[in-house]
């Protein structure tokens, strides 16, 4: 239940509340004075905070002066901003630069053949494979790699074909040898063909004329034709160039072996060399980076050991050879691996000096141009190297024991005779013993002698032919029969009883022996029987590159052609004989055909060997080169082995440069996991040797390092391996085995696109409709990475996509430094933004140009002037506000809020002093701001004359910069922490200042958040406000007490009045009672 209150006394009727309020208002006058003081102090604080804010704003605007960055600011302008734009940082050097854009960057794009629909027809079942272009068996040859990495002089060449027609070929903007060849072959004026021929170029005239020599010359002052090895003037249809694919002493080891380099130990010898005296010496290759370093290390070690072994570049210019001038003493010159190093193998030392001639030729270190080395196929295992077999030839000297691949002939052994001979002239039967014969010649002699020449044996190919030489008329059949268990005549195909004079035996397959010479050591021999039944044996012993295999097979006349398959990662053998039989390919010596996947009996006219697994990731592979040049993030990841033990792998230490460093770091962890290069040569393999209580797994510890290395994940297959292959696959499914159609698995073209895009492998797929009436839908596949490094290998896994290259992934190409392209420096980039070409300049290539574009880098005067202008405006704003606060109007007698304040006076005085003072520390020509156009004008405002300032900048920009930005510091003296022991001081003192640093120091003194002048002033005001608020609080307590007292007194008065009123009422009641009693008594006579 509520109560009703009133400020009016119920008894007295007095307005007690109003009366109390009036009395309290009088009592509260001291508090009101204090509250007014608080309000005044708050207003003053606000004013000081405003001044402080203006000072801080001025400090920010003038901070550029305390650093010479504002004076170092540069601008970059382009003479053709539609083709090239640029931005400059302060470190850019003023000047004019010429850049011509030859080519913009491009992503590789592939396009497949057409499909009838996108969402209905099944594509089939198979595996799509995507991989770096480095997995291909061919390579684009950068011109910089030629001539021992000395490159090719850029310029033009002039070719005159044999019809007498000439054309100038501009090669100033070519990057690769392929581009050189294309430029020559696509020229429509002349009729010649350029092609790669091993280590040189070949130019072939196609005119069929002889009106002129075939002539190739340099043009101008360049040596382009010379450097390409095709300078010539011949009365022939071909110029076979000089060798341009070579190594020199300056050739980088990293460029050898298809870029896999040479694996060298850090601190132990790599090679052990044995000379002709059987003496050995070790060679330490640590620190070697060039071929010359290796040669020098071998020769130095040889000299130290007193050996006569000398290393040099091989006669083929692509290998290293050793020679020992000491006469052969029974020990062959050889190179062995020391301490488990792979350097001997990588340097090509696979054989000893088997010729014992004192020369040990190493194997090729460079593949033939445009190709790769066979030894890097099969994941780096290569194909087996063997000695070639001697020709399978039957001669008189052939041992009978060597016939039939060494099985020999089966004779009666100890029996007297082995063969019965019957001549057609009716002569008596002749029995022959063959046990004394050891050679084919012996066998022939026995027949001829026994029959007196009546029946003779001759050699026809690899068979023996028996001829009956008796004179007609024949009286009986010729008879050649085995006796006493002998099978010799049957085995030779000569057993017969027939009316003929000649019997041709079967192939005797004479046993072949190895030819142990350096020249015959290689991939061996293969045998091809084409579909027409023609058999051809092909000797591949000299092949070292994939192109050697292709060329040798194609030149063998075997009725087949050899080429790379459509993916470019394997071999394709195609029958061209026109026959209908089987295509049969077999290894004769070695395992090349088997290893490369095309051995066997094939009913089709072609055989695709599949991926030859070219190794492109090795121990020397730079981490920065992984992921198409994007590298890996420097982070950490954790490996947990199958026993449950975990260890963290830290790749943030800064010394992880190569794959070998990562492998070493993983293998140093105390877990049952070993890292190595995988079997396919395209990633890191983790192998678990634990007890398999759980799955091996690799997880990130922040970052993406494990994913970047391709090893993030779990060994879900429990095969003890996580394979970090950079080969990525997409499975295309087709399964209609289930009787229920709804359970069929059919991938359509749209499904293929979705699977590729969902795989997140840096590949994008789309469907293109080319508008054709039958099969308009094509699959477009593009690399997400730009430039040459973003090129991809695509293998359709036999699904017959028949993909072709729509756009070749290529780097941007620009010519820098000269308007003359022959003198300019050629620059390539995997993006259209050049960041390291000119220090401090970022260049964006927007379009190709026919001529050079000028980029001009200059000082950015406008930024400097804008900074000064901003400072002047801030200064005037500050002083204007100070003057307003510290002012007095004599007419109106209006006072500024802070009139006479010493802090404001100090701010104004010191700021103007800074403007007008002389800066003696500045040794250059300007020591006053007035000299550069900054002066004090009327009404104490700062003026800025931009014309004067620009003139000063133009005249001596460094002098202006010094006036504003000079600051010299001296390190403080060392601190002595103990007698005779001092430590360097970390502090310094300013010894010289320009205006900017002086201003910065002054503003710091004003605005420092700890002890700045204005900070102390506002803190003092805060203290006064706090004291005043405390006083107000105390006064409130006193006033509250007085109000309570007054309220109590008025309440007591009301209560007293109420009591009196009650008493009065009681007395009035008694009076009435008395009057009533008197009347009663009168009525009854009382």
TAPELIN-V437922 format. One record per pair of residues at least 6 apart in sequence whose C-alpha atoms are under 8 Angstrom apart, sorted by the first residue. I is the first residue (numbers start at 1). GAP is how many residues later the second one is. Records with the same first field share a line. If there is no record, write none. Layout:
I: GAP, GAP
This chain:
7: 8, 9, 10, 11
8: 6, 7, 8, 9
9: 6, 7, 1045
10: 1044
11: 1043, 1046, 1047
12: 1042, 1045
16: 1031, 1034
20: 1023, 1026, 1027
24: 1015, 1018, 1019
27: 1012
28: 1007, 1011
31: 1000, 1001, 1004, 1005
34: 994, 997, 998
35: 993, 994, 997
37: 991
38: 987, 990, 991
41: 980, 983, 984
42: 979, 983
44: 853, 854, 977
45: 973, 976, 977
47: 838
48: 966, 969, 970
49: 965, 969
51: 827, 830, 831
52: 954, 955, 962
54: 820, 823, 824
55: 823, 948, 951, 952
56: 947, 951
57: 817
58: 813, 816, 817
59: 940, 941, 944
61: 806, 809, 810, 813
62: 805, 806, 809, 934, 937, 938
63: 933, 937
64: 6, 803, 932
65: 899, 900, 930, 931, 932
66: 898, 899, 900, 929, 930, 931, 933, 934
67: 898, 929
68: 893, 896, 897
69: 21
70: 793, 794, 797
71: 788, 789, 790, 793, 890
72: 18, 19, 787, 788
73: 16, 17, 786, 787, 790, 791
74: 14, 15, 16, 18, 20, 783, 784, 785, 786
75: 12, 13, 14, 781, 782, 783, 784, 785
76: 10, 11, 12, 779, 780, 781, 782
77: 8, 9, 778, 779, 780
78: 6, 7, 8, 775, 776, 777, 778
79: 774, 775, 776
80: 773, 774
82: 764, 765
83: 18, 762, 763, 764, 765, 766, 770
84: 759, 760, 761, 762, 763, 769
85: 758, 759, 760, 761
86: 755, 756, 757, 758, 769
87: 754, 755, 756
88: 752, 753, 754, 769
89: 751, 752
90: 750
91: 748, 749
92: 746, 747, 748, 749, 765
93: 746, 747, 764, 765
94: 762, 763, 764, 765
95: 761, 762, 763
96: 758, 759, 760, 761
97: 719, 720, 721, 757, 758, 759
98: 718, 719, 720, 721, 754, 755, 756, 757
99: 715, 716, 717, 718, 719, 720, 753, 754, 755, 756
100: 714, 715, 716, 719, 748, 749, 750, 751, 752, 753
101: 712, 713, 714, 744, 746, 747, 748, 749, 751
102: 71, 710, 711, 712, 713, 746, 747, 748
103: 708, 709, 710, 711, 744, 745
104: 707, 708, 709, 728, 741, 742, 743, 744
105: 681, 682, 704, 705, 706, 707, 708, 724, 725, 726, 727
106: 680, 681, 701, 702, 703, 704, 705, 706
107: 675, 676, 677, 678, 679, 680, 683, 684, 700, 701, 702, 703
108: 674, 675, 678, 679, 682, 683, 684, 697, 698, 699, 700, 701, 702
109: 671, 672, 673, 674, 696, 697, 698, 699, 700
110: 670, 671, 672, 693, 694, 695, 696, 697
111: 667, 668, 669, 670, 692, 693, 694, 695
112: 666, 667, 668, 689, 690, 691, 692
113: 665, 666, 688, 689, 690
114: 661, 662, 663, 664, 665
115: 634, 660, 661, 662, 663
116: 658, 659, 660, 661
117: 632, 658, 659, 660
118: 630, 631, 632, 659
119: 629, 630, 631, 632
120: 628
121: 627, 628
122: 612, 624, 625, 626, 627
123: 609, 611, 623, 624, 625, 626, 676
124: 608, 609, 610, 622, 623, 675
125: 606, 607, 608, 609, 610, 674
126: 605, 606, 607, 670, 671, 672, 673
127: 602, 603, 604, 605, 669, 670
128: 601, 602, 603, 604, 666, 667, 668, 669
129: 598, 599, 600, 601, 664, 665, 666, 667, 668
130: 597, 598, 599, 662, 663, 664, 665
131: 595, 596, 597, 661, 662, 663
132: 496, 594, 595, 658, 659, 660, 661
133: 656, 657, 658, 659, 660
134: 480, 482
135: 434, 478, 479, 480, 481, 658
136: 431, 432, 433, 434, 478, 657
137: 234, 235, 409, 427, 431, 432, 433, 477
138: 232, 233, 234, 408, 430
139: 230, 231, 232, 233
140: 36, 37, 38, 230
141: 35, 36, 37, 228, 229
142: 33, 34, 35
143: 8, 9, 32, 33, 34
144: 6, 7, 8
145: 6, 100
146: 6, 98, 99, 100
147: 80, 97, 98, 99, 100, 101
148: 96, 97, 98, 99, 100, 102, 103
149: 98, 99, 101, 102
151: 76
152: 71, 72, 75, 76
153: 69, 70, 71, 74
154: 17, 18, 19, 20, 68, 69, 70, 668
155: 15, 16, 17, 64, 67, 68, 69, 666, 667
156: 12, 13, 14, 15, 16, 62, 63, 64, 66, 68, 69
157: 11, 12, 13, 14, 59, 60, 61, 62, 67, 68
158: 8, 9, 10, 11, 58, 59, 60, 61
159: 7, 8, 9, 10, 31, 55, 56, 57, 58
160: 6, 7, 30, 52, 53, 54, 55, 56
161: 29, 30, 31, 44, 46, 51, 52, 53, 54
162: 43, 45, 46, 47, 48, 49, 50, 51, 52, 75
163: 44, 46, 47, 48, 49
164: 47, 48, 49
165: 24, 25
166: 23, 24
167: 20, 22, 23
169: 14, 15, 18
170: 13
171: 9, 12
172: 649, 650
173: 640, 642, 648, 653
174: 6
181: 13, 14
184: 8, 9, 10
185: 7, 8, 9
191: 14, 15, 16
192: 11, 12, 13, 14, 15
193: 10, 11, 12, 13
194: 7, 8, 9, 10
195: 6, 7, 8
196: 6, 173, 174
197: 172
198: 170, 171, 349, 350
199: 44, 45, 46, 47, 169, 170
200: 29, 40, 41, 42, 43, 44, 45, 169
201: 27, 28, 29, 39, 40, 41, 42
202: 28, 36, 37, 38, 39
203: 27, 35, 36, 37, 38
204: 33, 34, 35
205: 9, 32, 33
206: 31
210: 25
212: 23
213: 20, 21, 22, 23
214: 18, 19, 20, 21, 22, 23, 24, 25
215: 16, 17, 18, 19
216: 9, 14, 15, 16, 17
217: 8, 9, 14, 15
218: 6, 7, 8, 13
222: 600
225: 6
227: 17
228: 13, 14, 16
229: 12, 13, 14, 15
230: 9, 10, 11, 12
231: 10
232: 7
245: 73, 121, 123, 124
246: 71, 72, 120
247: 44, 66, 70, 71, 72, 119
248: 43, 44, 65, 69
249: 41, 42, 43, 44, 64
250: 40, 41, 42
251: 39, 40, 41
252: 37, 38, 39
253: 8, 9, 35, 36, 37, 38
254: 6, 7, 8, 35, 366
255: 6
256: 6, 109, 110
257: 89, 108, 109, 110, 116, 119
258: 108, 109, 114, 115, 118, 358
259: 357
260: 356, 357, 358, 359, 360, 361
261: 85, 359
262: 80, 81, 84, 85, 358
263: 78, 79, 80, 83, 356, 357
264: 6, 21, 22, 77, 78, 79
265: 20, 21, 76
266: 20, 21
267: 17, 19
268: 16, 18, 71
269: 13, 14, 15, 16, 17, 69, 70
270: 12, 13, 14, 15, 67, 68, 69, 70, 71, 72, 73, 74
271: 11, 12, 13, 64, 65, 66, 67, 70, 72, 73
272: 8, 9, 10, 11, 63, 64, 65, 66
273: 7, 8, 9, 10, 60, 61, 62, 63
274: 6, 7, 57, 58, 59, 60, 61
275: 32, 33, 34, 49, 56, 57, 58, 59
276: 48, 50, 51, 52, 53, 54, 55, 56, 57, 82
277: 49, 51, 52, 53, 54
278: 51, 52, 53, 54
279: 28
281: 20, 21, 24
282: 19, 56
283: 14, 15, 18
284: 13
285: 8, 9, 12
288: 6
295: 16, 17, 25
296: 15
298: 12, 13
299: 10, 11, 12
302: 6, 7, 8
308: 15, 16, 17, 18
309: 13, 14, 15, 16
310: 12, 13, 14
311: 9, 10, 11, 12
312: 8, 9, 10
313: 6, 7, 8
314: 6, 7, 47, 48
315: 6
318: 46, 47, 48
319: 28, 29, 42, 43, 44, 45, 46, 47
320: 27, 28, 41, 42, 43
321: 38, 39, 40, 41
322: 37, 38, 39, 40
323: 35, 36, 37
324: 9, 34, 35
325: 33
326: 32
327: 31
328: 28, 29, 30
332: 20, 21, 22, 24, 26
333: 19, 20, 23, 25, 26, 27
334: 15, 17, 18, 19, 26
335: 9, 14, 15, 16, 17
336: 8
337: 6, 7, 8
344: 6
346: 19
347: 15, 16, 18
348: 14, 15, 16, 17
349: 12, 13, 14
350: 12, 13
351: 9, 11, 167
352: 8
353: 6, 7
354: 162, 163, 164
355: 162, 163
364: 180
366: 7
367: 6, 177, 178
368: 177, 179, 180
371: 174, 175, 176
372: 173, 174, 175
373: 171, 172, 173
374: 8, 9, 170, 171, 172
375: 6, 7, 8, 169
376: 6, 238, 239
377: 6, 235, 236, 237, 238
378: 217, 218, 234, 235, 236, 237, 301, 302, 303
379: 233, 234, 235, 236, 299, 300, 301, 302, 303
380: 234, 235, 299, 300, 301
383: 140, 207, 208, 209, 212
384: 138, 139, 206, 207, 208
385: 136, 137, 138, 139, 205
386: 134, 135, 136, 137, 138, 155, 203, 204
387: 127, 128, 129, 130, 133, 134, 135, 137, 154
388: 126, 127, 128, 132, 133, 134, 136, 137, 151, 153, 201
389: 123, 124, 125, 126, 135, 136, 200
390: 122, 123, 124, 125
391: 121
392: 70, 117, 118, 119, 120
393: 68, 69, 117
394: 65, 67, 68, 69, 114, 116
395: 45, 46, 64
396: 43, 44, 45, 46
397: 42, 43, 44
398: 41, 42, 43, 112
399: 39, 40, 41
400: 8, 9, 37, 38, 39, 40
401: 6, 7, 8, 37
402: 6, 108, 109
403: 6, 105, 106, 107, 108
404: 104, 105, 106, 107
405: 104, 105, 106, 107
406: 104, 105
409: 78, 79, 82
410: 76, 77, 78, 81
411: 7, 23, 24, 74, 75, 76, 77
412: 6, 23, 71, 72, 73, 74, 75
413: 22, 73
414: 21
415: 18, 69
416: 17
417: 14, 15, 16, 17, 66, 67
418: 13, 14, 15, 16, 64, 65, 66, 67, 68, 70
419: 12, 13, 14, 15, 61, 62, 63, 64, 67, 70
420: 9, 10, 11, 12, 59, 60, 61, 62, 63
421: 8, 9, 10, 11, 57, 58, 59, 60
422: 6, 7, 8, 55, 56, 57, 58
423: 6, 31, 32, 45, 47, 53, 54, 55, 56
424: 44, 46, 50, 51, 52, 53, 54, 75, 77
425: 45, 46, 47, 48, 49, 50, 51
426: 48, 49, 50
430: 20, 21
432: 14, 15, 18
434: 9, 12
437: 6, 9
444: 12, 13, 14
447: 6, 8, 9, 10
448: 6, 7, 8, 9
453: 16
454: 14, 15, 16
455: 11, 12, 13, 14, 15
456: 10, 11, 12, 13
457: 7, 8, 9, 10
458: 6, 7, 8, 9
459: 6
462: 44, 45, 46, 47, 48
463: 29, 41, 42, 43, 44, 45
464: 28, 30, 40, 41, 42
465: 29, 37, 38, 39, 40
466: 28, 36, 37, 38, 39
467: 34, 35, 36
468: 10, 33, 34
469: 32
476: 23
477: 20, 21, 22, 23
478: 18, 19, 20, 21, 22, 23
479: 16, 17, 18, 19
480: 9, 14, 15, 16, 17
481: 8, 14, 15, 16
482: 6, 7, 8, 13
489: 6
491: 15
492: 13, 14, 15, 16
493: 11, 12, 13
494: 9, 10, 11, 12
496: 7
519: 22, 23
520: 21, 22
521: 20, 21
522: 18, 19, 20, 21, 22
523: 17, 18, 19, 20, 21, 66, 67, 68, 69
524: 15, 16, 17, 64, 65, 66, 67, 68
525: 12, 13, 14, 15, 16, 62, 63, 64, 65
526: 11, 12, 13, 14, 59, 60, 61, 62, 63, 66, 67
527: 8, 9, 10, 11, 57, 58, 59, 60, 61
528: 7, 8, 9, 10, 30, 55, 56, 57, 58
529: 6, 7, 29, 53, 54, 55, 56
530: 28, 29, 30, 45, 47, 49, 51, 52, 53, 54
531: 44, 46, 47, 48, 49, 50, 51, 52, 53, 74
532: 45, 46, 47, 48, 49
533: 46, 48
534: 24, 25
535: 23
536: 20, 22
538: 14, 15, 18
540: 9, 12
543: 6
550: 11, 12, 13
551: 11
553: 7, 8, 9
554: 6, 7, 8
559: 16, 17, 18
560: 13, 14, 15, 16, 17
561: 12, 13, 14, 15
562: 9, 10, 11, 12
563: 8, 9, 10
564: 6, 7, 8
565: 6, 7, 43, 45
566: 229, 236, 237
567: 226, 227, 228, 229
568: 225
569: 41, 42, 43, 44, 45, 224
570: 26, 38, 39, 40, 41, 42, 43
571: 25, 26, 27, 37, 38, 39, 40, 41
572: 26, 34, 35, 36, 37
573: 25, 33, 34, 35
574: 31, 32, 33
575: 8, 30, 31
576: 29
581: 22
582: 19, 20, 21, 22, 23
583: 18, 19, 20, 21, 22, 23
584: 15, 16, 17, 18
585: 8, 13, 14, 15, 16
586: 7, 8, 13, 14
587: 6, 7, 12
593: 6
595: 17
596: 13, 14, 15, 16
597: 11, 12, 13, 15
598: 9, 10, 11
613: 67, 68
614: 66, 67
615: 65, 66, 67
616: 65, 66
617: 60, 64, 65, 66
618: 41, 42, 59, 63, 64, 65
619: 39, 40, 41, 58
620: 38, 39, 40
621: 37, 38, 39
622: 35, 36, 37
623: 8, 9, 33, 34, 35, 36
624: 6, 7, 8, 33
625: 6
626: 6
627: 81
628: 157, 161, 162
629: 160
631: 77
632: 72, 73, 76, 77
633: 70, 71, 72, 75
634: 17, 18, 71
635: 15, 16, 17, 66, 67, 68, 69, 70
636: 12, 13, 14, 15, 16, 64, 65, 66, 67, 69, 70
637: 11, 12, 13, 61, 62, 63, 64, 65, 68, 69
638: 8, 9, 10, 11, 60, 61, 62, 63
639: 7, 8, 9, 10, 57, 58, 59, 60
640: 6, 7, 31, 56, 57, 58
641: 30, 31, 32, 47, 49, 53, 54, 55, 56
642: 30, 46, 47, 48, 49, 50, 51, 52, 53, 54
643: 29, 47, 48, 49, 50, 51
644: 49, 50, 52
645: 26
646: 25
647: 22, 23, 24
648: 21
649: 16, 17, 20
650: 15
651: 11
655: 6
656: 6
663: 12, 13, 21
664: 11
666: 7, 8, 9
667: 6, 7, 8
672: 16, 17, 18
673: 13, 14, 15, 16, 17
674: 12, 13, 14
675: 9, 10, 11, 12
676: 8, 9, 10
677: 6, 7, 8
678: 6, 7, 45, 46, 47
680: 45
682: 42, 43, 44, 45
683: 26, 27, 40, 41, 42, 43
684: 25, 26, 27, 39, 40, 41
685: 26, 36, 37, 38, 39, 40
686: 25, 35, 36, 37, 38
687: 33, 34, 35
688: 8, 32, 33
689: 31
695: 19, 20, 21, 23
696: 18, 19, 24, 25
697: 15, 16, 17, 18
698: 8, 13, 14, 15, 16
699: 7, 13, 14
700: 6, 7, 12
706: 6
709: 15
710: 13, 14, 15, 16
711: 11, 12, 13
713: 9
714: 8
715: 6, 7
728: 33
730: 25, 26, 29
732: 15, 20
733: 12, 13, 14
734: 10, 11, 12, 13
735: 9, 10, 11
736: 7, 8, 9, 10
737: 7
738: 6
749: 30
750: 17
753: 12, 13, 14, 26
754: 11
756: 7, 8, 9
757: 6, 7, 8
762: 21, 22, 23
763: 18, 19, 20, 21
764: 17, 18, 19, 20
765: 14, 15, 16, 17
766: 13, 14, 15
767: 10, 11, 12, 13
768: 8, 9, 10, 11, 12
769: 7, 8, 9
770: 6, 7, 8
783: 7, 8, 9
784: 6
785: 6
786: 23, 24, 25, 44, 45
787: 22, 23, 24, 25, 42, 43, 44
788: 21, 22, 23, 42
789: 20, 21, 41
790: 19
791: 17, 18, 19
810: 20
811: 17, 18, 19, 20
812: 16, 17, 18, 19, 20
813: 13, 14, 15, 16
814: 12, 13, 14
815: 6, 9, 10, 11, 12, 37
816: 8, 9, 10, 11
817: 6, 7, 8
818: 6, 7, 34
819: 32, 33
827: 10
832: 12, 13, 14
833: 9, 10, 11, 12
834: 8, 9, 10, 11
835: 6, 7, 8
836: 6
861: 89, 92
865: 81, 84
869: 75
872: 70, 71, 72
875: 67
876: 65, 66
879: 29, 62
882: 22, 26
884: 12
885: 11, 12, 13, 14
886: 9, 10, 11, 12, 13, 14, 15, 18
887: 8, 9, 10, 11, 12
888: 6, 7, 8, 11
889: 6
898: 6
903: 110, 111, 114
907: 99
914: 81, 84, 85
915: 14, 20
916: 12, 13, 14, 19
917: 11
918: 9, 10
919: 8, 9, 44, 74, 75, 76
920: 7
921: 71, 72, 73
922: 40, 41, 44, 70, 71, 72
924: 35, 38, 39
925: 34
926: 6, 33, 34, 37
927: 36
928: 35
929: 6, 34
931: 17
932: 13, 16, 17, 20, 28
933: 10, 11, 12, 13, 14, 15, 16
934: 8, 9, 10, 11
935: 7, 8, 9
936: 6, 7
937: 6
952: 8
953: 7
962: 32
963: 31, 32, 33
964: 30, 31, 32, 33
965: 28, 29, 30, 31, 32
966: 26, 27, 28, 29, 30, 31
967: 23, 24, 25, 26, 27, 30
968: 22, 23, 24, 25
969: 19, 20, 21, 22, 23
970: 18, 19, 20, 21
971: 14, 15, 16, 17, 18
972: 13, 14, 15, 16, 17
973: 11, 12
974: 8, 9, 10, 11
975: 7, 8, 9, 10
976: 6, 7
977: 6
1004: 8
1005: 6, 7, 8
1006: 6, 7, 8, 9
1007: 6, 7, 8
1008: 7
1009: 6
1010: 6
1080: 6
